[in-house]
């Protein structure tokens, strides 16, 4: 899992039938200090996130596909939560 921020939306008039009706969002992965890390990722939104929100994403594997609740959906990344706060314990 990774933390990221939704930076945009993607509209596709032609897509795999298992993705019909799914909301596609661009997410910028973040470090714990809220700085961008790596390239933005195209994700399936399963929780109703919006642009500017901090989110929890899963990449690849069965967890990403299951977030859409459709068997055998071709999904590489999915938003599975909206982050309210991040607390890092200091030693």
C-alpha positions in Angstrom: 0.0 0.0 0.0 1.0 3.6 -0.6 -0.1 7.1 0.3 -0.8 9.5 -2.5 -2.8 12.6 -3.5 -5.4 12.7 -6.2 -4.2 15.2 -8.8 -6.6 14.7 -11.7 -9.3 12.7 -13.4 -9.2 10.6 -16.6 -12.2 10.2 -19.0 -12.3 7.3 -21.4 -15.1 6.7 -23.8 -13.7 3.3 -24.8 -12.6 0.8 -22.2 -12.6 -2.8 -21.1 -16.2 -3.9 -20.3 -15.3 -4.7 -16.7 -14.3 -1.1 -16.2 -17.6 0.4 -17.5 -18.9 2.9 -14.9 -15.6 2.9 -13.0 -14.1 6.3 -12.0 -10.5 6.8 -13.1 -8.2 9.1 -11.1 -4.6 10.1 -11.4 -2.7 9.8 -8.1 0.7 11.2 -7.2 2.4 8.9 -4.7 3.8 10.8 -1.7 6.5 10.4 1.0 5.5 10.6 4.6 6.6 14.3 4.4 4.0 14.9 1.6 6.5 15.4 -1.1 5.9 13.7 -4.5 7.6 10.3 -5.0 7.9 8.8 -8.5 5.5 9.1 -11.4 1.7 9.6 -11.1 -0.4 6.4 -11.2 -3.7 5.8 -13.0 -6.1 4.3 -10.4 -9.6 2.9 -10.1 -11.5 4.8 -7.4 -13.5 2.5 -5.1 -14.3 4.9 -2.3 -15.5 8.2 -3.9 -12.3 10.2 -3.6 -11.9 13.6 -5.2 -9.1 15.8 -6.6 -6.9 17.1 -3.8 -7.6 14.3 -1.3 -4.9 12.2 0.3 -5.7 8.5 -0.4 -4.4 5.0 0.3 -3.7 3.0 -2.9 -2.8 -0.6 -3.6 -0.6 -1.5 -6.6 -0.9 -4.6 -8.7 -2.0 -8.0 -7.5 -5.4 -9.3 -6.6 -6.1 -6.5 -4.1 -6.3 -3.9 -6.8 -8.7 -5.9 -8.9 -10.9 -6.8 -6.0 -11.3 -3.1 -5.0 -13.6 -2.8 -8.0 -15.6 -5.8 -6.9 -15.6 -7.3 -10.3 -14.0 -10.7 -11.0 -11.0 -10.6 -13.4 -11.1 -6.9 -13.9 -7.8 -5.7 -15.5 -6.7 -3.3 -12.7 -3.2 -2.4 -11.7 -3.9 0.2 -9.1 -6.9 1.1 -6.9 -7.8 3.7 -4.3 -9.0 1.8 -1.2 -9.2 4.6 1.4 -9.3 8.3 2.0 -6.6 9.3 4.5 -7.8 11.6 7.4 -4.4 11.9 9.2 -0.9 10.4 9.3 0.9 10.2 12.6 4.5 9.1 12.8 5.8 8.1 16.2 9.1 9.8 17.1 11.7 7.9 19.2 
